[in-house]
Amino acid sequence: MLFNIILGIYQFLVITPSGDTTPKNDVLDPTYKALDIILPVALGIVLLSGTLYAVAIGVQYSRAETSDDRQKAKKKLINAIIGFGLVLVLVSVLYAIRKPLGDFITSK
């Protein structure tokens, strides 16, 4: 289920076009084009690295022999999941506010 949610967010970010909805500005147009290229790639890298890190910590948790090692691995796993979620939310927010922010900047 979590994978479907992440995949849906990724598809939304990649498929959402910004072509005609962005304000025409000599400074902002290259920025929007760069964000259109960078954000999906960055999101893919974050998804891949976060998943691999969570799997590695999960293996570490399952192989822990003492309760102290399990607690440390559990704490790492919880922190990794929280950080992973925050990065996804922040990238999504950045992608969502770029048009209203551009409109605000060009309206002055």
N, C-alpha and C positions, 0 to 999 in steps of 0.2 A: 504494500500500500504506500509506504514512504517512497519507494522507487517511482511509483506512478505519479505522485505529487511532484517529485523533483523533475521527472521527465516532462510533466505538464508545464512547470515553470520554465524549464529550459526551452521547450518548443514555443512558448509564448514569447520569450525574449528573442529567440532567433527569427520567428516568423513575423513578428510585429514590424510592419514597414514604417519607416520614418520619412520617406521620400517627400511627399507633398505637404506633410503636416508640419514640417520644420519651417521656422521663419527664414526668409532670405536675408542673409547677412554675410558679408565677406569674412568676418571673424568666426562666426558660429557654424557656418556650413562645413568647413573642414573639421571642426570639432565634432559635429554630429556624424560625419562620415567616419572619423576615427573611432568614435564610440560604437558605431554600428559594426565595425570590424573587430574591435578589441573586446567588447563586453561578452559576446557569445564565446569567444576563445577563452577569455578569463574564466567565465562561468564553467566551461567544460573542464578546464584545468583544476578549478576548485572542487568540482564534483569528483573528478578522478582522484585527486590527492586526498581529499577528505574521506572518500570511501576506502582507499588503500590504508590510510592511517587508522581508521576505525577498525578495519579487519585486523591489522597488525596488533592493535591494542587488545582486541577481542581474543586473539590467539594468546597474547601474553597473559590475559586474565584467566583463560582456561588452563594454561600450563602452570600457573602460580601454585606453589606448594604450601606456602604459609598464608595465614589470614592477613598478615601485614602486606604481603605482595599483592594479594587479591584486592585489598582496599586501595592500594596505590594505583593499580591498574583500573579499578572501577572509577576512581576519581579522574584519572586521565581520560577514560572513555566518556564520562559525562562532560568534562570540559571540552573535549574534541567535538562532541555532538553540538554543544551550545555554540562553540566558535564557528562550526560549519554552518549552523542555522543562521547565525548573525551575518556571516559573509553573504549567504544567499539572499537574505533580506536586504542588506545594504546594496548589493549589486542590483537587485530588483527595483529598489527605491531610486537609485541613481538613474536607471534606465527609464523609469516612469516619470521622473520630474524634469528630465532634460528639455522637453518641449515647453511646459509651463515656465520653467526658469528662463529659457530662451525668449519666450514672449515677454516676460517681465523685463528682461535686460533690454530688449529692443524697443519697448514702449517708452522708455525714458528719454 
